[in-house]
Each structure stands twice: as structure tokens, then as C-alpha cells.
Amino acid sequence: MLGLGVSQAALALFVAVLPICGWVIYTDLKFMKIRNVAVLALIAVFAVAGFLVLPFEVWMWRWVHLPVILVIGLLLNIALGVGMGDVKFAAAAAPFFSSEPGRVMLAIVLLQGCLILAFVAHRIARAIPAVRAATPDWASWGHKKFPFGLVLVGTLLTYLGLIAAIT
């Protein structure tokens, strides 16, 4: 609608989702929860900002990503116990990603890289006494599960940032 190029659209979406992503990181670390209101906010950003910065046909087709990822996530929840907050956030983030094969591969590689980096960073941070002392009530420090929202946020922001930078 605004006639932006791919990189400009990705940058606009990056800026629009950044506060939501920061909130998701905080709530996932502190409570091991991704709030439904954060998921709804992410969907609302795509509905409004996506409509403004993406070509209409692209924007419309990307809505298909949401239910597809939601169904896959539900199956992963049932089979492997993946958290529903993670499932809902992944589904809400899905429309921000292109379905072009090269971009899908980029997203998969980023997801893998963010998983490794987030896991290592979380484990290092929780082993540092000063960090634990500053955040003693954060559920993720002692929880048996890993706050996967870190991975999902990292993947979304890195993807949008790379698309903004390389196109």
C-alpha cells in the first residue's frame, strides 16, 4: 500500500514488533509464559503494519502461514509437550516470514542458530551469581524446561533484520 521496497518493509515490521518481542522475552524469562495479549498484539501488528508495507496479495497469502504453523504447533504440543505459548507465538509470527524457498531455508537456519545461541546464553546467564541475584524471582532459572520464546523472538527479529539489510 505504501509502495515500500522489501528491505524497507522488513525494517518497518522489525521496528513494529520490537517492543512486543522485548515483552515476550521478559515474560518468558520471568514467568515461563508468553501472554495471549502479546500473541494478539503480534497478530495486530501484522494486520495493520503488514497491510501498509506489503503488497496486498503478499499480505493476504501470508495469513495462510498462521493456521498452518498453529496446526503443526498443536501436533508438537500433543506429541512432544511444546508449550502452547510458544505454539501461539510461532503461529502469530509466521505471517512475517516469506514462503519463498530461499527465505524458508533462511528461517530454518536462523531458528537452529538462535536455538543454540539462546540456550547457551540462558545457561551462562543463570550460572552467574550476579545475574541470579538481580533476578531472583525469574522462573526460567530453575525451571526444567527452556524458555523457547527466546528462540522464537531471536529468529523473528534476526530474519526481519537480515531481510532489511540484504535486500
CYANA upper distance limits for C-alpha pairs under 8 A (distance plus 0.5 A):
  1 MET  CA     51 PHE  CA      7.37
  1 MET  CA     52 LEU  CA      5.58
  1 MET  CA     53 VAL  CA      6.52
  1 MET  CA     54 LEU  CA      7.11
  1 MET  CA     55 PRO  CA      6.64
  1 MET  CA     56 PHE  CA      7.43
  2 LEU  CA     52 LEU  CA      6.27
  2 LEU  CA     53 VAL  CA      6.13
  2 LEU  CA     54 LEU  CA      8.32
  3 GLY  CA     53 VAL  CA      7.36
  3 GLY  CA     54 LEU  CA      8.17
  3 GLY  CA     55 PRO  CA      7.98
  4 LEU  CA      8 GLN  CA      6.22
  4 LEU  CA      9 ALA  CA      6.28
  4 LEU  CA     53 VAL  CA      6.46
  4 LEU  CA     54 LEU  CA      7.83
  5 GLY  CA      9 ALA  CA      6.57
  6 VAL  CA     10 ALA  CA      6.65
  6 VAL  CA    163 ILE  CA      7.95
  6 VAL  CA    164 ALA  CA      7.60
  6 VAL  CA    167 THR  CA      6.90
  7 SER  CA     11 LEU  CA      6.62
  7 SER  CA    163 ILE  CA      6.32
  7 SER  CA    164 ALA  CA      4.33
  7 SER  CA    165 ALA  CA      7.00
  7 SER  CA    166 ILE  CA      7.79
  7 SER  CA    167 THR  CA      5.75
  8 GLN  CA     12 ALA  CA      6.65
  8 GLN  CA    164 ALA  CA      6.75
  9 ALA  CA     13 LEU  CA      6.69
  9 ALA  CA     53 VAL  CA      5.65
  9 ALA  CA     54 LEU  CA      7.00
  9 ALA  CA    164 ALA  CA      7.99
 10 ALA  CA     14 PHE  CA      6.51
 10 ALA  CA    160 LEU  CA      5.74
 10 ALA  CA    161 GLY  CA      7.50
 10 ALA  CA    163 ILE  CA      6.59
 10 ALA  CA    164 ALA  CA      5.51
 11 LEU  CA     15 VAL  CA      6.73
 11 LEU  CA    160 LEU  CA      7.19
 11 LEU  CA    161 GLY  CA      7.12
 11 LEU  CA    163 ILE  CA      8.48
 11 LEU  CA    164 ALA  CA      5.68
 12 ALA  CA     16 ALA  CA      6.69
 12 ALA  CA     49 ALA  CA      8.24
 12 ALA  CA     53 VAL  CA      8.00
 13 LEU  CA     17 VAL  CA      6.65
 13 LEU  CA     45 VAL  CA      8.49
 13 LEU  CA     46 PHE  CA      8.32
 13 LEU  CA     49 ALA  CA      7.20
 13 LEU  CA     50 GLY  CA      7.63
 13 LEU  CA     96 PHE  CA      8.43
 13 LEU  CA    160 LEU  CA      7.74
 14 PHE  CA     18 LEU  CA      6.52
 14 PHE  CA    157 LEU  CA      6.82
 14 PHE  CA    160 LEU  CA      6.17
 14 PHE  CA    161 GLY  CA      7.11
 15 VAL  CA     19 PRO  CA      8.40
 16 ALA  CA     45 VAL  CA      7.26
 16 ALA  CA     49 ALA  CA      7.97
 17 VAL  CA     21 CYS  CA      6.59
 17 VAL  CA     42 LEU  CA      7.23
 17 VAL  CA     45 VAL  CA      7.51
 18 LEU  CA     22 GLY  CA      6.71
 18 LEU  CA    157 LEU  CA      7.97
 19 PRO  CA     23 TRP  CA      6.78
 20 ILE  CA     24 VAL  CA      6.69
 20 ILE  CA     38 ALA  CA      6.80
 20 ILE  CA     41 ALA  CA      7.73
 20 ILE  CA     42 LEU  CA      7.39
 21 CYS  CA     25 ILE  CA      6.71
 21 CYS  CA    153 VAL  CA      6.26
 22 GLY  CA     26 TYR  CA      6.82
 23 TRP  CA     27 THR  CA      6.68
 23 TRP  CA     38 ALA  CA      8.12
 24 VAL  CA     28 ASP  CA      6.39
 24 VAL  CA     34 ILE  CA      6.37
 24 VAL  CA     35 ARG  CA      8.03
 24 VAL  CA     38 ALA  CA      7.35
 24 VAL  CA    149 GLY  CA      7.28
 24 VAL  CA    150 LEU  CA      8.45
 24 VAL  CA    153 VAL  CA      8.13
 25 ILE  CA     29 LEU  CA      6.59
 25 ILE  CA    149 GLY  CA      6.86
 25 ILE  CA    150 LEU  CA      6.24
 25 ILE  CA    153 VAL  CA      7.80
 26 TYR  CA     30 LYS  CA      6.47
 27 THR  CA     31 PHE  CA      5.89
 27 THR  CA     32 MET  CA      7.01
 27 THR  CA     33 LYS  CA      6.36
 27 THR  CA     34 ILE  CA      6.64
 27 THR  CA     35 ARG  CA      8.02
 28 ASP  CA     32 MET  CA      4.70
 28 ASP  CA     33 LYS  CA      5.31
 28 ASP  CA     34 ILE  CA      6.16
 28 ASP  CA    140 SER  CA      7.91
 28 ASP  CA    147 PRO  CA      6.26
 28 ASP  CA    148 PHE  CA      8.42
 28 ASP  CA    149 GLY  CA      6.68
 28 ASP  CA    150 LEU  CA      8.03
 29 LEU  CA     33 LYS  CA      8.42
 29 LEU  CA    138 TRP  CA      6.57
 29 LEU  CA    139 ALA  CA      7.07
 29 LEU  CA    140 SER  CA      5.62
 29 LEU  CA    141 TRP  CA      8.28
 29 LEU  CA    147 PRO  CA      6.82
 30 LYS  CA    137 ASP  CA      7.39
 30 LYS  CA    138 TRP  CA      4.43
 30 LYS  CA    139 ALA  CA      5.73
 30 LYS  CA    140 SER  CA      6.75
 31 PHE  CA    138 TRP  CA      6.84
 31 PHE  CA    139 ALA  CA      5.75
 31 PHE  CA    140 SER  CA      7.48
 32 MET  CA    139 ALA  CA      6.62
 32 MET  CA    140 SER  CA      6.40
 32 MET  CA    147 PRO  CA      6.54
 33 LYS  CA     85 GLY  CA      6.86
 34 ILE  CA     38 ALA  CA      7.50
 34 ILE  CA     39 VAL  CA      8.18
 34 ILE  CA     85 GLY  CA      5.40
 34 ILE  CA     86 ASP  CA      7.40
 34 ILE  CA     89 PHE  CA      7.97
 34 ILE  CA    149 GLY  CA      7.72
 35 ARG  CA     39 VAL  CA      7.21
 35 ARG  CA     85 GLY  CA      7.42
 36 ASN  CA     40 LEU  CA      6.65
 36 ASN  CA     85 GLY  CA      7.91
 36 ASN  CA     88 LYS  CA      8.44
 37 VAL  CA     41 ALA  CA      6.47
 38 ALA  CA     42 LEU  CA      6.70
 39 VAL  CA     43 ILE  CA      6.86
 39 VAL  CA     88 LYS  CA      7.07
 39 VAL  CA     89 PHE  CA      5.90
 39 VAL  CA     92 ALA  CA      6.56
 40 LEU  CA     44 ALA  CA      6.59
 40 LEU  CA     92 ALA  CA      8.10
 41 ALA  CA     45 VAL  CA      6.65
 42 LEU  CA     46 PHE  CA      6.93
 42 LEU  CA     92 ALA  CA      6.64
 42 LEU  CA     93 ALA  CA      7.40
 43 ILE  CA     47 ALA  CA      6.61
 43 ILE  CA     92 ALA  CA      5.94
 43 ILE  CA     93 ALA  CA      8.00
 44 ALA  CA     48 VAL  CA      6.65
 45 VAL  CA     49 ALA  CA      5.89
 45 VAL  CA     50 GLY  CA      7.45
 46 PHE  CA     50 GLY  CA      5.02
 46 PHE  CA     51 PHE  CA      7.58
 46 PHE  CA     95 PRO  CA      7.74
 46 PHE  CA     96 PHE  CA      7.58
 47 ALA  CA     51 PHE  CA      6.42
 48 VAL  CA     52 LEU  CA      6.88
 49 ALA  CA     53 VAL  CA      6.62
 50 GLY  CA     54 LEU  CA      6.01
 50 GLY  CA     59 TRP  CA      6.80
 50 GLY  CA     96 PHE  CA      8.47
 51 PHE  CA     55 PRO  CA      7.97
 51 PHE  CA     56 PHE  CA      7.09
 51 PHE  CA     59 TRP  CA      6.60
 54 LEU  CA     58 VAL  CA      6.93
 54 LEU  CA     59 TRP  CA      6.26
 55 PRO  CA     59 TRP  CA      6.64
 56 PHE  CA     60 MET  CA      6.60
 57 GLU  CA     61 TRP  CA      6.68
 58 VAL  CA     62 ARG  CA      6.62
 59 TRP  CA     63 TRP  CA      7.38
 59 TRP  CA     95 PRO  CA      8.48
 60 MET  CA     64 VAL  CA      8.29
 61 TRP  CA     65 HIS  CA      8.33
 62 ARG  CA     66 LEU  CA      8.16
 62 ARG  CA     94 ALA  CA      8.30
 62 ARG  CA     95 PRO  CA      5.25
 62 ARG  CA     96 PHE  CA      7.93
 62 ARG  CA     97 PHE  CA      8.19
 62 ARG  CA     98 SER  CA      7.85
 62 ARG  CA     99 SER  CA      8.38
 63 TRP  CA     67 PRO  CA      8.29
 63 TRP  CA     95 PRO  CA      6.10
 64 VAL  CA     68 VAL  CA      7.04
 64 VAL  CA     95 PRO  CA      8.00
 65 HIS  CA     69 ILE  CA      6.56
 65 HIS  CA     91 ALA  CA      7.79
 65 HIS  CA     94 ALA  CA      5.93
 65 HIS  CA     95 PRO  CA      5.94
 66 LEU  CA     70 LEU  CA      6.56
 66 LEU  CA     91 ALA  CA      5.18
 66 LEU  CA     92 ALA  CA      6.44
 66 LEU  CA     93 ALA  CA      8.09
 66 LEU  CA     94 ALA  CA      6.02
 66 LEU  CA     95 PRO  CA      6.58
 67 PRO  CA     71 VAL  CA      6.59
 67 PRO  CA     91 ALA  CA      7.30
 68 VAL  CA     72 ILE  CA      6.85
 68 VAL  CA     91 ALA  CA      8.22
 69 ILE  CA     73 GLY  CA      6.37
 69 ILE  CA     87 VAL  CA      8.38
 69 ILE  CA     90 ALA  CA      7.46
 69 ILE  CA     91 ALA  CA      5.52
 69 ILE  CA     94 ALA  CA      7.35
 70 LEU  CA     74 LEU  CA      6.55
 70 LEU  CA     87 VAL  CA      6.87
 70 LEU  CA     88 LYS  CA      7.05
 70 LEU  CA     90 ALA  CA      8.04
 70 LEU  CA     91 ALA  CA      5.50
 71 VAL  CA     75 LEU  CA      6.81
 72 ILE  CA     76 LEU  CA      6.79
 73 GLY  CA     77 ASN  CA      6.53
 73 GLY  CA     82 VAL  CA      8.05
 73 GLY  CA     84 MET  CA      8.42
 73 GLY  CA     87 VAL  CA      5.44
 73 GLY  CA     88 LYS  CA      8.27
 73 GLY  CA     90 ALA  CA      8.42
 73 GLY  CA     91 ALA  CA      8.25
 74 LEU  CA     78 ILE  CA      6.71
 74 LEU  CA     84 MET  CA      8.13
 74 LEU  CA     87 VAL  CA      7.34
 75 LEU  CA     79 ALA  CA      6.50
 76 LEU  CA     80 LEU  CA      5.81
 76 LEU  CA     81 GLY  CA      7.07
 76 LEU  CA     82 VAL  CA      6.29
 77 ASN  CA     81 GLY  CA      4.89
 77 ASN  CA     82 VAL  CA      4.82
 77 ASN  CA     83 GLY  CA      6.77
 77 ASN  CA     84 MET  CA      7.21
 77 ASN  CA     87 VAL  CA      8.10
 78 ILE  CA     82 VAL  CA      8.14
 82 VAL  CA     86 ASP  CA      7.63
 82 VAL  CA     87 VAL  CA      7.66
 83 GLY  CA     87 VAL  CA      6.84
 84 MET  CA     88 LYS  CA      6.53
 85 GLY  CA     89 PHE  CA      6.55
 86 ASP  CA     90 ALA  CA      6.49
 86 ASP  CA    148 PHE  CA      7.10
 86 ASP  CA    149 GLY  CA      6.46
 86 ASP  CA    152 LEU  CA      8.19
 87 VAL  CA     91 ALA  CA      6.71
 88 LYS  CA     92 ALA  CA      6.63
 89 PHE  CA     93 ALA  CA      6.55
 89 PHE  CA    149 GLY  CA      8.31
 89 PHE  CA    152 LEU  CA      8.21
 90 ALA  CA     94 ALA  CA      6.51
 90 ALA  CA    152 LEU  CA      7.13
 91 ALA  CA     95 PRO  CA      8.31
 93 ALA  CA     97 PHE  CA      8.03
 93 ALA  CA    156 LEU  CA      7.51
 96 PHE  CA    156 LEU  CA      8.29
 96 PHE  CA    160 LEU  CA      8.46
 97 PHE  CA    103 ARG  CA      8.05
 97 PHE  CA    104 VAL  CA      8.14
 97 PHE  CA    107 ALA  CA      8.21
 97 PHE  CA    159 TYR  CA      8.37
 98 SER  CA    103 ARG  CA      6.47
 98 SER  CA    104 VAL  CA      7.28
 99 SER  CA    103 ARG  CA      7.03
 99 SER  CA    104 VAL  CA      6.33
100 GLU  CA    104 VAL  CA      6.63
101 PRO  CA    105 MET  CA      6.73
102 GLY  CA    106 LEU  CA      6.71
103 ARG  CA    107 ALA  CA      6.65
104 VAL  CA    108 ILE  CA      6.78
105 MET  CA    109 VAL  CA      6.69
106 LEU  CA    110 LEU  CA      6.56
106 LEU  CA    159 TYR  CA      8.18
107 ALA  CA    111 LEU  CA      6.52
107 ALA  CA    155 THR  CA      7.58
107 ALA  CA    159 TYR  CA      7.08
108 ILE  CA    112 GLN  CA      6.82
109 VAL  CA    113 GLY  CA      6.66
110 LEU  CA    114 CYS  CA      6.34
110 LEU  CA    155 THR  CA      6.13
110 LEU  CA    158 THR  CA      7.91
110 LEU  CA    159 TYR  CA      7.69
111 LEU  CA    115 LEU  CA      6.52
111 LEU  CA    151 VAL  CA      7.27
111 LEU  CA    152 LEU  CA      7.72
111 LEU  CA    154 GLY  CA      8.46
111 LEU  CA    155 THR  CA      5.86
112 GLN  CA    116 ILE  CA      6.99
113 GLY  CA    117 LEU  CA      6.69
114 CYS  CA    118 ALA  CA      6.17
114 CYS  CA    151 VAL  CA      5.75
114 CYS  CA    152 LEU  CA      8.39
114 CYS  CA    154 GLY  CA      6.48
114 CYS  CA    155 THR  CA      6.60
115 LEU  CA    119 PHE  CA      6.46
115 LEU  CA    148 PHE  CA      8.40
115 LEU  CA    151 VAL  CA      5.72
116 ILE  CA    120 VAL  CA      6.67
117 LEU  CA    121 ALA  CA      6.45
118 ALA  CA    122 HIS  CA      6.41
118 ALA  CA    150 LEU  CA      6.75
118 ALA  CA    151 VAL  CA      6.51
119 PHE  CA    123 ARG  CA      6.65
119 PHE  CA    146 PHE  CA      7.93
120 VAL  CA    124 ILE  CA      6.58
121 ALA  CA    125 ALA  CA      6.47
122 HIS  CA    126 ARG  CA      6.62
123 ARG  CA    127 ALA  CA      6.81
124 ILE  CA    128 ILE  CA      7.12
125 ALA  CA    131 VAL  CA      6.82
125 ALA  CA    132 ARG  CA      8.28
126 ARG  CA    131 VAL  CA      7.18
126 ARG  CA    132 ARG  CA      6.54
126 ARG  CA    141 TRP  CA      6.12
127 ALA  CA    131 VAL  CA      8.46
127 ALA  CA    132 ARG  CA      8.05
128 ILE  CA    132 ARG  CA      6.91
129 PRO  CA    133 ALA  CA      6.49
130 ALA  CA    134 ALA  CA      6.65
131 VAL  CA    135 THR  CA      6.75
132 ARG  CA    136 PRO  CA      5.84
132 ARG  CA    141 TRP  CA      8.21
139 ALA  CA    143 HIS  CA      6.54
140 SER  CA    145 LYS  CA      8.18
140 SER  CA    146 PHE  CA      7.43
140 SER  CA    147 PRO  CA      6.98
147 PRO  CA    151 VAL  CA      8.49
148 PHE  CA    152 LEU  CA      7.02
149 GLY  CA    153 VAL  CA      6.45
150 LEU  CA    154 GLY  CA      6.47
151 VAL  CA    155 THR  CA      6.53
152 LEU  CA    156 LEU  CA      6.69
153 VAL  CA    157 LEU  CA      6.58
154 GLY  CA    158 THR  CA      6.34
155 THR  CA    159 TYR  CA      6.38
156 LEU  CA    160 LEU  CA      6.73
157 LEU  CA    161 GLY  CA      6.42
158 THR  CA    162 LEU  CA      6.44
159 TYR  CA    163 ILE  CA      6.65
160 LEU  CA    164 ALA  CA      6.57
161 GLY  CA    165 ALA  CA      6.66
162 LEU  CA    166 ILE  CA      6.40
163 ILE  CA    167 THR  CA      6.30
